[in-house]
Amino acid sequence: MEYLILVDSNDNPIGTEEKVKCHLPNGKLHRAFTILLFNRDGKLLLTQRSMDKMLWPGDWDGTVASHPRQSETYVSSAERRLPEELGISCKLDYLFKFEYHVPYKGIGSENEVCGTLIGIVDDPTKIKLVKEEIKDIKWDTLDDLLNDIKKSPQIYCPWMIVALYFLSESKKDILPQHSSILNKWIREDVKQILEKPLKHHFPDNKWELKK
């Protein structure tokens, strides 16, 4: 049985709870992470969630989303989880974190403080999907992804859209080493374009950047 790290709104650990109980409709605030992996051309690796998932089955996500274990950092937990879902390892860097709460069809919810990580894949041919976790993958440019999110926001996981919205808030000391990628994804119009898709997922605006 998997236990998640319960946190307060400042991301301080306050206990643990069974994963299933954390994802009930009211949810319990817990720690999570989302990974954004890019190739050298600046395309983002998106993954389609397995149809076996209880929440958001078949929807498109960032590269990998999961939960840290006790004693793990955001980076170490994400680097552990990446090969478990995609069969590859990659050095990751921390960008920022945000809090959000969003229900899913009366079945459950996500109620998380979510760290966001970035990495660059040197050899995408080594990717091997773990079918229990991921149904399919695709590589998108920013423009292609924004156009599709505008057209079909309902098929994209809400936390991924929040992560894209806050890319411009990334830690400034991270930007130089990832500038070739982030410069393509941090544009003045991105936040404006994503506001309507975010409203689709969060009519009550329950999402915010955490410092």
C-alpha positions in Angstrom: 0.0 0.0 0.0 1.4 3.4 -1.0 1.4 6.3 1.4 1.7 9.9 0.3 3.2 12.9 2.2 0.5 15.1 3.6 1.5 18.8 3.7 0.2 22.2 4.8 -0.2 25.0 2.4 3.4 26.0 3.0 4.5 22.5 1.9 5.5 21.5 5.4 5.1 17.7 6.0 2.3 17.0 8.6 1.9 13.2 8.2 1.2 10.5 5.7 -1.9 8.9 4.3 -2.9 6.1 1.9 -2.8 7.2 -1.7 -6.4 6.3 -2.4 -7.7 8.3 0.6 -5.7 11.3 -0.6 -7.5 11.2 -3.9 -11.1 11.0 -2.7 -13.5 13.8 -3.9 -12.5 16.2 -1.1 -8.9 15.0 -1.2 -6.2 15.6 1.3 -3.4 18.1 0.5 -0.3 16.1 -0.4 3.0 16.5 -2.1 3.4 15.7 -5.8 5.6 16.5 -8.8 5.3 16.9 -12.5 8.1 16.5 -15.0 8.5 18.4 -18.3 11.1 16.7 -20.6 12.2 18.3 -23.8 14.3 17.2 -26.7 17.2 19.3 -28.1 14.9 20.9 -30.6 12.7 22.3 -27.8 9.8 20.0 -28.2 8.0 18.8 -25.1 7.3 15.1 -24.5 3.7 14.6 -23.6 2.3 11.3 -22.3 -1.3 9.9 -22.6 -2.4 8.5 -19.3 -3.3 4.8 -19.2 -6.9 3.9 -19.4 -6.5 2.0 -16.1 -6.0 5.2 -14.2 -8.7 6.1 -11.7 -8.4 9.8 -12.4 -8.1 11.4 -15.9 -7.7 8.1 -17.8 -6.7 8.6 -21.4 -6.0 12.3 -21.0 -2.7 14.0 -22.1 -0.2 15.0 -19.4 3.2 16.5 -19.1 5.9 13.9 -19.3 5.5 12.2 -15.9 3.5 13.1 -12.8 3.7 11.2 -9.5 4.5 11.6 -5.7 7.6 11.8 -3.6 8.2 9.3 -0.9 9.3 10.1 2.6 13.0 11.3 2.7 12.9 12.1 -1.0 13.3 15.6 -2.5 11.3 16.7 -5.6 14.3 16.1 -7.8 15.3 12.7 -6.4 11.7 11.4 -6.4 11.2 12.5 -10.0 14.5 11.0 -11.1 13.5 7.7 -9.5 10.1 7.7 -11.1 11.1 8.6 -14.7 12.6 5.2 -15.6 9.7 3.4 -14.0 7.3 5.0 -16.5 9.5 5.7 -19.6 12.4 3.4 -19.3 15.0 6.2 -19.4 17.0 8.2 -16.8 17.6 11.9 -17.0 19.1 14.7 -14.8 16.3 16.9 -13.7 16.2 20.5 -12.3 13.6 22.1 -10.0 11.7 25.0 -11.4 8.9 26.0 -9.0 5.9 24.6 -7.2 2.2 25.3 -7.1 -0.9 24.3 -5.2 -4.2 23.3 -6.7 -7.3 21.3 -6.0 -9.5 19.9 -8.8 -12.2 17.3 -8.8 -12.7 14.6 -11.4 -16.3 13.6 -12.3 -17.3 12.9 -8.7 -14.9 10.0 -8.6 -12.0 11.7 -6.9 -9.7 14.7 -7.0 -6.2 16.0 -7.0 -5.3 18.2 -4.0 -1.6 18.8 -4.3 1.4 21.0 -3.7 3.2 20.1 -7.0 6.9 20.6 -7.7 7.8 21.1 -11.4 10.9 19.7 -12.9 12.7 20.1 -16.2 15.1 17.9 -18.1 16.5 17.3 -21.6 16.4 13.9 -23.3 19.6 13.3 -25.3 18.4 10.0 -27.0 14.6 9.8 -27.3 14.9 6.4 -29.1 15.6 4.8 -25.8 12.2 5.6 -24.4 10.2 2.4 -23.6 6.6 2.9 -22.4 5.4 1.2 -19.3 1.9 0.4 -20.6 0.3 0.2 -17.1 1.2 3.9 -16.7 1.3 5.4 -20.2 -0.8 4.7 -23.3 1.0 6.8 -25.9 3.4 9.7 -26.3 3.9 12.7 -28.6 6.3 15.6 -29.0 4.9 19.0 -29.4 6.1 22.5 -30.1 4.7 25.3 -27.9 2.4 26.6 -30.7 1.1 23.1 -31.6 0.3 22.4 -27.9 -1.3 25.8 -27.2 -3.5 25.4 -30.3 -4.7 22.0 -29.2 -5.2 23.0 -25.6 -7.4 26.0 -26.8 -9.4 23.6 -29.0 -9.7 20.7 -26.6 -8.8 21.7 -23.0 -10.8 18.8 -21.6 -8.3 16.2 -22.9 -5.4 17.8 -21.1 -4.6 17.2 -17.4 -5.2 20.4 -15.4 -1.9 20.3 -13.5 0.0 20.3 -16.7 -1.7 23.5 -17.9 -0.9 25.1 -14.6 2.7 24.1 -14.9 2.9 25.6 -18.4 1.3 28.8 -17.1 3.9 29.3 -14.5 7.0 28.5 -16.6 8.0 32.2 -16.5 8.2 31.9 -12.7 11.1 29.3 -12.9 14.0 29.7 -10.6 16.3 32.3 -12.2 19.5 30.4 -11.6 18.0 27.5 -13.6 17.3 29.7 -16.7 20.9 29.9 -18.1 21.4 26.2 -18.3 18.0 25.7 -19.9 17.7 29.0 -21.7 17.7 27.4 -25.2 14.6 25.5 -24.3 12.8 27.8 -21.9 13.2 30.8 -24.2 10.9 29.0 -26.7 8.3 28.3 -24.0 8.3 31.5 -22.0 6.4 34.0 -24.1 4.3 37.0 -23.1 1.2 35.6 -24.7 1.3 32.1 -23.1 -0.5 33.1 -19.8 -3.3 34.9 -21.7 -3.8 31.9 -24.0 -4.1 29.5 -21.1 -6.5 31.5 -19.0 -9.6 30.2 -20.7 -8.5 26.5 -20.6 -7.6 27.0 -16.9 -11.1 28.3 -16.3 -12.5 25.2 -17.9 -10.7 23.0 -15.3 -10.8 25.4 -12.4 -14.1 27.4 -12.4 -13.4 28.2 -8.7 -9.7 29.3 -9.4 -8.2 26.9 -6.9 -4.7 27.1 -8.1 -1.8 29.3 -7.1 2.0 29.6 -7.3 3.9 28.8 -4.1 7.0 30.6 -3.1 
